[in-house]
C-alpha cells in the first residue's frame, strides 16, 4: 500500500503543514510563492512513472479550522496496462471554516487499464471544498482511443455526517461505445469540478459566474448544476487535456478567491 497523509494547521494568521507522512512513491513539496499569502500550497509528487497494476494508493487529508490548503498535482497521471487493476482511496476531513482546493492534471489510461478511485470528504460548517478531475481517452496521438478496460470514480461529500452529494462515474468502453448517445458523443476528454460551500447563502451567484467562465474556451461543451443548496457540479466535454485543465484552473481560481474573501470576513 502506498500512503500519504497530511494535516493543514492554522496559527498566527497563517496556514502551515502541521504534520505529514508518506511512503514511496509519494513526496510533498511546498510550492507557495508569496510570503504575504497566508494559505498553504503543496504539490503531491511521485517518483513512479504512473499507476501500475496492483497499486493501492491511500491518501488522508485534514484541514484544521480557518486553514486554507491548495493541493497541486505534479503532471499527467498515467495508468499502465493492467491484468488485475489498481485503486485509490482518498479521505478528506475538514473542520469548520476551513478551505480545501485540488484540481488534478488529466488521467491517461493506457490499453487494458483498470482503475477505481473512491474519494470521501467530511465537511463541517462553513467549509469550502473544490475538487476537479479530468479523464482522457488514453494516448490519443498513439492511436489508443478508449482502449482501457474500466475506469470507476466515486466521490461522496458529507456535511455533519449526512451525505449531500455523490458523483458516480463508470466508463467501460468495451461494453458501451464511448461515442454513443448519452456518452461522449464525439468528444475524447471529460472534466468534472465539484464546488461545495457548507455555509453558502446564495449559490446561484457562483453558478452564474462558473457558467460565464465555461462559455469562454472554444471547442468545449458543458453545464453547471445545483443538486443541493450547498453544492455545484460542473461537467465539461472537450478534445484536449490542457484545454480542460486550463478551464478547471480558471474555475478553481474563482472559487479560491471567493473562499479567501469569505474566510477573511468570518475571522474578522
LUMKEVEX-92642 format. One line per 4 residues: number of its first residue (from 0); for each residue x, y, z of N, C-alpha, C. Coordinates in steps of 0.2 Angstrom, whole numbers, plus 2048, in hexadecimal, padded with zeros to 3 digits. Layout:
REM LUMKEVEX-92642
NUM	X/Y/Z/X/Y/Z/X/Y/Z; ...
//
This chain:
REM LUMKEVEX-92642
0	804/7FA/800/800/800/800/804/806/800; 803/80B/7FC/806/811/7FB/802/817/7FF; 805/81A/804/802/81E/809/804/825/809; 7FF/82A/809/801/831/80A/7FC/834/80F
4	7FE/837/814/7FA/83B/819/7FC/842/81A; 7F8/846/81B/7FA/84D/81D/7F5/851/821; 7F7/855/825/7F3/85A/829/7F4/861/828; 7F0/865/826/7F1/86C/825/7EE/870/82B
8	7F3/873/82F/7F1/876/835/7F1/87E/834; 7EF/881/839/7EE/888/839/7F0/88C/840; 7F5/890/83F/7F7/894/845/7FA/89B/843; 7F9/8A0/847/7FC/8A6/846/7FA/8A9/83F
12	7F4/8A8/83D/7F1/8AA/837/7F4/8A7/830; 7F7/8A1/831/7FA/89E/82B/7F8/896/82B; 7F7/893/825/7F7/88C/825/7FE/889/824; 7FE/883/827/805/880/827/804/878/827
16	809/875/825/809/86E/824/80B/86B/82B; 806/869/82F/806/867/836/809/860/837; 807/85C/832/80A/855/832/809/852/82C; 80E/84D/82A/80E/84A/824/811/843/824
20	80F/83E/820/812/838/820/811/835/819; 816/832/816/815/82F/80F/81A/82A/80E; 818/825/80A/81C/81F/808/81E/820/801; 822/81C/7FE/823/81C/7F7/81D/81A/7F3
24	81C/81D/7EE/820/822/7EA/81E/82A/7EC; 81A/82B/7F1/818/832/7F2/81E/836/7F5; 81D/83D/7F3/821/842/7F6/81D/848/7F7; 81E/84C/7FC/81A/853/7FC/81F/858/7FB
28	81D/85E/7F8/821/863/7F7/81D/86A/7F8; 820/86E/7FC/81D/875/7FD/81E/879/7F7; 819/87B/7F4/81A/87F/7EE/817/886/7EE; 816/888/7F5/814/88F/7F6/819/894/7F3
32	816/89A/7F0/81B/89E/7ED/81B/8A5/7F1; 816/8A7/7F4/816/8AE/7F7/815/8AE/7FE; 81A/8B1/802/81A/8B1/809/814/8B4/80C; 811/8B9/808/80B/8BC/80B/805/8B8/80A
36	805/8B3/807/7FF/8AE/806/7FF/8A9/80C; 7FA/8AA/810/7FA/8A5/816/7F7/89E/815; 7F6/89C/80E/7F3/896/80D/7F9/891/80C; 7F8/88A/80C/7FD/885/80B/7FC/882/804
40	801/882/801/801/87F/7FA/806/879/7FA; 803/873/7F8/808/86D/7F8/807/86A/7F1; 80C/867/7EF/80C/863/7E9/80D/85B/7EB; 809/857/7E9/809/850/7EA/80E/84D/7E4
44	814/84B/7E6/818/848/7E1/819/841/7E1; 81B/83E/7DC/81C/836/7DC/823/834/7D8; 826/830/7DA/82C/82D/7D7/82A/828/7D2; 824/826/7D2/822/820/7CD/820/824/7C6
48	821/820/7C1/81F/823/7BA/817/823/7BA; 813/820/7BE/80C/81F/7BE/80A/81A/7C3; 803/819/7C2/800/814/7C6/801/80D/7C3; 803/808/7C7/805/801/7C4/800/7FC/7C6
52	7FF/7F7/7C3/7FB/7F1/7C5/7FC/7EF/7CC; 7F7/7EF/7D0/7F7/7ED/7D7/7F9/7F2/7DC; 7FA/7F8/7D9/7FB/7FE/7DE/7F5/800/7E2; 7F6/802/7E8/7F0/804/7EC/7F2/80A/7F0
56	7F0/810/7EE/7F1/816/7F1/7EC/818/7F6; 7EF/81A/7FC/7EB/81C/802/7ED/823/804; 7E8/827/803/7EA/82E/805/7E5/831/80A; 7E8/834/80F/7E4/837/814/7E6/83F/815
60	7E1/843/815/7E2/84A/815/7DD/84D/81B; 7E0/852/81F/7DC/855/824/7DE/85D/824; 7D8/861/824/7D9/868/825/7D6/86A/82B; 7DA/86D/82F/7D8/870/836/7D4/877/835
64	7D0/879/83A/7CC/87F/839/7D0/885/837; 7CE/888/832/7D0/88F/82F/7D6/88D/82A; 7D9/887/82A/7DE/886/825/7DC/886/81E; 7E0/888/819/7DF/888/812/7E4/883/80F
68	7E2/87E/80C/7E7/879/808/7E5/879/801; 7EA/87A/7FD/7EA/879/7F6/7EF/873/7F4; 7EC/86D/7F2/7F1/868/7EF/7F1/869/7E8; 7F7/867/7E5/7F9/867/7DE/7FC/860/7DC
72	7FA/85E/7D6/7FD/858/7D4/803/85A/7D0; 808/855/7CF/80E/856/7CC/80E/856/7C4; 80A/851/7C1/809/851/7BA/804/84C/7B8; 803/84A/7B2/7FE/846/7B0/7FF/83F/7B3
76	7FA/83C/7B5/7FA/835/7B9/7F9/82F/7B4; 7FE/82B/7B3/7FD/826/7AE/7FA/820/7B2; 7F6/81C/7AE/7F4/815/7B1/7F6/810/7AC; 7FB/80C/7AE/7FE/807/7AA/7FA/801/7A8
80	7FC/7FD/7A3/7F8/7F7/7A2/7F8/7F2/7A8; 7F2/7F0/7A9/7F1/7EC/7AF/7ED/7E5/7AE; 7EE/7E1/7B3/7EA/7DA/7B2/7E5/7DA/7B8; 7E7/7DD/7BE/7E3/7DC/7C4/7E0/7E3/7C6
84	7E3/7E8/7C4/7E1/7EF/7C6/7E4/7F2/7CB; 7E3/7F9/7CC/7E6/7FD/7D2/7E0/801/7D5; 7E1/804/7DB/7DC/808/7DE/7DF/80D/7E2; 7DB/812/7E3/7DD/818/7E7/7D7/81A/7EC
88	7D9/81B/7F2/7D4/81D/7F8/7D6/824/7FA; 7D2/829/7FA/7D4/82F/7FD/7CE/831/803; 7D1/833/808/7CC/835/80E/7CE/83C/810; 7C9/841/810/7CB/848/811/7C6/84A/817
92	7C9/84D/81C/7C5/84F/822/7C6/856/823; 7C1/85A/823/7C2/861/823/7BE/864/82A; 7C2/867/82E/7BF/86B/834/7BB/871/831; 7B7/874/836/7B3/87A/834/7B8/880/832
96	7B5/883/82D/7B8/889/82A/7BF/888/827; 7C0/882/824/7C6/880/821/7C5/880/819; 7CA/880/815/7CA/880/80E/7CF/87B/80B; 7CC/877/806/7D0/872/803/7CF/872/7FB
100	7D4/872/7F7/7D3/873/7F0/7D8/86F/7ED; 7D6/86A/7E8/7DB/866/7E4/7D8/864/7DD; 7DB/867/7D8/7DA/866/7D1/7E0/862/7CF; 7DE/85B/7CD/7E4/857/7CA/7E5/857/7C3
104	7EB/856/7C1/7ED/855/7BA/7E9/84F/7B7; 7E8/84F/7B0/7E4/849/7AD/7E7/842/7AF; 7E2/83E/7AF/7E4/837/7B0/7E4/834/7A9; 7E9/830/7A7/7EA/82D/7A1/7EB/825/7A1
108	7E5/822/7A0/7E5/81B/7A0/7E8/817/79A; 7ED/813/79B/7EF/80F/795/7EB/809/794; 7EC/806/78F/7E8/800/78C/7E8/7FB/792; 7E2/7F8/793/7E0/7F3/798/7E1/7F6/7A0
112	7E1/7FC/7A1/7E2/7FF/7A7/7DB/7FE/7AB; 7DC/7FD/7B2/7D6/7FC/7B6/7D7/7FF/7BC; 7D3/804/7BE/7D5/809/7C4/7CE/80B/7C7; 7CE/80A/7CE/7C9/80D/7D2/7CB/812/7D7
116	7C8/818/7D7/7CA/81D/7DC/7C3/81F/7E0; 7C4/81F/7E6/7BF/820/7EB/7C1/826/7F0; 7BE/82C/7EF/7BF/831/7F3/7B9/833/7F8; 7BB/833/7FE/7B6/835/803/7B8/83B/807
120	7B4/840/807/7B5/847/80B/7B0/848/810; 7B2/849/816/7AE/84B/81C/7AF/852/81D; 7AA/856/81D/7AA/85E/81E/7A6/860/824; 7A9/864/828/7A5/868/82D/7A2/86E/82A
124	79F/872/82F/79C/878/82D/7A1/87E/82A; 79E/881/825/7A2/887/821/7A9/885/81E; 7A9/87F/81B/7AF/87C/818/7AE/87D/810; 7B3/87E/80D/7B3/87F/806/7B8/87A/803
128	7B5/876/7FE/7B8/870/7FB/7B8/870/7F4; 7BE/870/7F0/7BE/870/7E9/7C2/86A/7E7; 7BF/866/7E2/7C3/860/7E0/7C1/85F/7D9; 7C7/85E/7D5/7C6/85D/7CE/7CA/858/7CB
132	7C8/854/7C6/7CB/84F/7C3/7C9/84E/7BC; 7CE/84C/7B8/7CD/84B/7B1/7CF/844/7AE; 7CB/841/7AA/7CC/83B/7A8/7CD/83B/7A0; 7D3/839/79D/7D4/839/796/7D2/832/793
136	7D2/832/78D/7D1/82B/789/7D7/827/789; 7DD/829/78B/7E3/825/78B/7E8/829/787; 7ED/825/784/7F2/828/780/7F0/829/779; 7EC/82F/779/7E8/831/772/7ED/831/76C
140	7F3/834/76D/7F7/835/767/7FB/82E/766; 7FA/829/76A/7FD/823/768/7F8/81E/766; 7F2/820/765/7ED/81C/762/7E9/818/768; 7EA/819/76E/7E7/816/773/7E1/81A/776
144	7DB/819/772/7D5/81D/774/7D0/819/777; 7CF/81A/77D/7CA/816/781/7CB/80E/781; 7D2/80D/782/7D4/806/782/7D5/803/789; 7D3/807/78E/7D4/805/795/7CE/800/796
148	7CF/7FC/79C/7C9/7F7/79E/7C4/7FA/7A2; 7C6/7FE/7A7/7C1/800/7AC/7C4/806/7B0; 7C0/80C/7B0/7C2/811/7B5/7BC/813/7B9; 7BC/813/7C0/7B7/814/7C4/7B9/819/7C9
152	7B6/81F/7C9/7B7/824/7CE/7B1/826/7D2; 7B2/825/7D9/7AC/826/7DD/7AE/82C/7E2; 7AA/831/7E3/7AC/837/7E8/7A5/838/7EC; 7A6/837/7F3/7A1/838/7F7/7A3/83E/7FC
156	79E/843/7FD/79F/849/801/79A/848/807; 79C/849/80D/798/849/813/798/850/816; 793/852/819/793/858/81D/78F/856/824; 793/857/829/791/855/830/78F/84D/830
160	792/849/82C/791/842/82C/78B/840/827; 788/845/824/783/843/81F/785/844/818; 784/83F/814/786/83F/80D/782/844/809; 785/849/806/782/84F/802/783/84E/7FB
164	789/84A/7F9/78A/84A/7F2/78E/843/7F0; 78C/840/7EB/790/83A/7E9/790/83A/7E1; 796/83A/7DF/798/83A/7D8/79B/833/7D6; 797/82F/7D2/799/828/7D0/79A/828/7C9
168	7A1/827/7C6/7A2/827/7BF/7A6/821/7BE; 7A3/81D/7B9/7A5/816/7B7/7A6/816/7AF; 7AC/815/7AD/7AD/814/7A6/7B0/80E/7A4; 7AC/80A/7A0/7AF/803/79D/7AE/803/796
172	7B3/806/792/7B2/806/78B/7B1/800/787; 7B3/7FA/78A/7B2/7F4/786/7AA/7F1/787; 7A7/7F4/78C/7A0/7F2/78D/79B/7F7/78A; 79D/7FE/78A/799/803/787/79D/808/784
176	79C/808/77D/7A0/80D/779/7A0/814/77C; 7A6/817/77C/7A6/81E/77F/7A3/823/77A; 7A2/822/774/79F/826/76F/798/826/76F; 795/822/773/78E/821/773/78A/827/776
180	784/827/774/780/82D/777/77F/82C/77F; 780/831/782/780/831/789/787/830/78C; 78C/82E/788/793/82D/78A/797/833/788; 79D/832/785/7A1/838/783/79F/83B/77C
184	79B/838/778/798/83B/772/79D/83F/76E; 7A3/83C/76C/7A8/83F/768/7AE/842/76C; 7AD/843/772/7B2/846/776/7B7/841/779; 7BD/843/77B/7C2/83E/77E/7C4/83F/785
188	7C2/845/788/7C4/847/78E/7BE/849/792; 7BE/847/799/7B9/849/79D/7BC/84C/7A4; 7B9/852/7A6/7BB/855/7AC/7B5/856/7B1; 7B7/855/7B7/7B2/857/7BC/7B4/85B/7C2
192	7B1/860/7C4/7B3/864/7C9/7AD/865/7CE; 7AF/863/7D5/7AA/864/7DA/7AC/86A/7DF; 7A7/86E/7E0/7A8/874/7E4/7A3/873/7EA; 7A5/872/7F0/7A0/872/7F6/7A2/877/7FB
196	79C/87B/7FD/79D/880/802/797/87F/807; 79A/87C/80D/795/87A/812/792/880/816; 795/886/815/792/88C/818/78F/891/813; 78D/88E/80D/78B/893/807/784/895/809
200	783/89B/807/77C/89E/807/779/89F/800; 77D/8A0/7FB/77B/8A0/7F4/77F/89D/7EF; 77F/897/7EE/783/894/7E9/781/896/7E2; 77B/899/7E1/77A/89B/7DA/77F/8A0/7D7
204	781/8A4/7DB/786/8A9/7D9/78C/8A5/7D6; 78F/8A0/7DA/795/89C/7D8/793/898/7D1; 78D/896/7D1/78B/892/7CB/78B/896/7C5; 789/89C/7C5/789/8A1/7C0/790/8A2/7BE
208	795/8A4/7C3/79C/8A5/7C1/79F/89F/7BE; 79E/899/7C0/7A1/893/7BD/79F/892/7B6; 798/893/7B5/795/893/7AE/799/898/7A9; 79A/89E/7AC/79D/8A3/7A8/7A4/8A0/7A6
212	7A8/89E/7AB/7AF/89B/7A9/7AF/895/7A4; 7A9/891/7A5/7A9/88B/7A0/7A7/88E/799; 7A5/894/798/7A3/896/791/7A9/899/78E; 7AF/89A/791/7B5/89D/78E/7B9/898/78A
216	7BB/892/78C/7BF/88E/788/7BB/88B/782; 7BE/88C/77C/7BB/889/776/7BC/881/775; 7B7/87E/772/7B8/877/771/7B6/872/777; 7B3/875/77C/7B0/871/781/7A9/872/782
220	7A6/86D/785/79F/86D/787/79E/86B/78F; 79A/86E/792/799/86C/799/793/870/79C; 792/86E/7A3/78D/871/7A6/78E/871/7AE; 78B/875/7B1/78B/876/7B9/785/875/7BC
224	785/870/7C1/77E/86E/7C4/77F/870/7CC; 779/871/7CF/779/872/7D6/774/86D/7D9; 777/867/7DB/773/861/7DD/771/862/7E5; 775/867/7E8/773/868/7EF/775/870/7F0
228	772/873/7F5/773/87A/7F6/77A/87B/7F8; 77E/876/7FA/785/877/7FC/78A/875/7F6; 787/872/7F1/78C/86E/7EC/78B/871/7E5; 790/872/7E1/790/873/7DA/795/86D/7D7
232	792/86B/7D1/795/866/7CD/796/868/7C6; 79D/868/7C4/79E/86A/7BD/7A0/864/7B9; 79E/863/7B3/7A0/85E/7AF/7A1/861/7A8; 7A7/85F/7A5/7AA/862/79F/7AC/85C/79A
236	7AB/85D/794/7AD/858/78F/7B2/85C/78A; 7B7/859/788/7BC/85D/783/7C0/857/780; 7C5/85A/77C/7CA/855/779/7D1/856/77A; 7D2/85A/780/7D9/85B/782/7DA/85B/789
240	7DF/858/78C/7E1/858/793/7E2/85F/796; 7E7/862/792/7E9/869/795/7E3/86E/794; 7DF/86D/78F/7D9/871/78E/7D4/871/794; 7D3/86B/796/7CE/86A/79C/7D2/86C/7A3
244	7D8/86A/7A3/7DC/86C/7A9/7DC/874/7AA; 7DD/877/7A5/7DD/87F/7A6/7D6/881/7A8; 7D1/87E/7A5/7CA/880/7A6/7C9/87F/7AE; 7CB/879/7B0/7CA/878/7B8/7CE/87C/7BC
248	7D4/87E/7BA/7D8/882/7BE/7D5/889/7BF; 7D2/88C/7B9/7CF/892/7BA/7C9/892/7BF; 7C5/88D/7BF/7C0/88C/7C3/7C2/88B/7CA; 7C8/888/7CB/7CB/887/7D2/7CD/88D/7D4
252	7D0/892/7D0/7D2/898/7D3/7CD/89C/7D5; 7C7/89C/7D2/7C1/8A0/7D4/7BF/89D/7DB; 7BE/897/7DB/7BC/894/7E2/7C1/895/7E7; 7C7/895/7E6/7CD/896/7EB/7CC/89D/7ED
256	7CB/8A2/7E9/7CB/8A9/7EB/7C4/8AA/7EF; 7BF/8A7/7ED/7B9/8A8/7F0/7BA/8A5/7F8; 7BD/8A0/7F8/7BE/89D/7FF/7C3/8A1/803; 7C8/8A4/800/7CC/8A9/804/7C8/8AF/807
260	7C4/8B1/803/7C0/8B7/805/7BB/8B6/80A; 7B8/8B0/80A/7B3/8AE/80F/7B6/8AC/815; 7BC/8A9/815/7C0/8A7/81B/7C2/8AD/81E; 7C5/8B2/81B/7C7/8B8/81E/7C2/8BC/822
264	7BC/8BC/81F/7B6/8BF/822/7B4/8BB/828; 7B4/8B4/828/7B2/8B0/82E/7B7/8B1/833; 7BE/8B1/832/7C3/8B2/837/7C2/8B9/83A; 7C1/8BE/836/7C1/8C5/838/7BB/8C6/83D
//
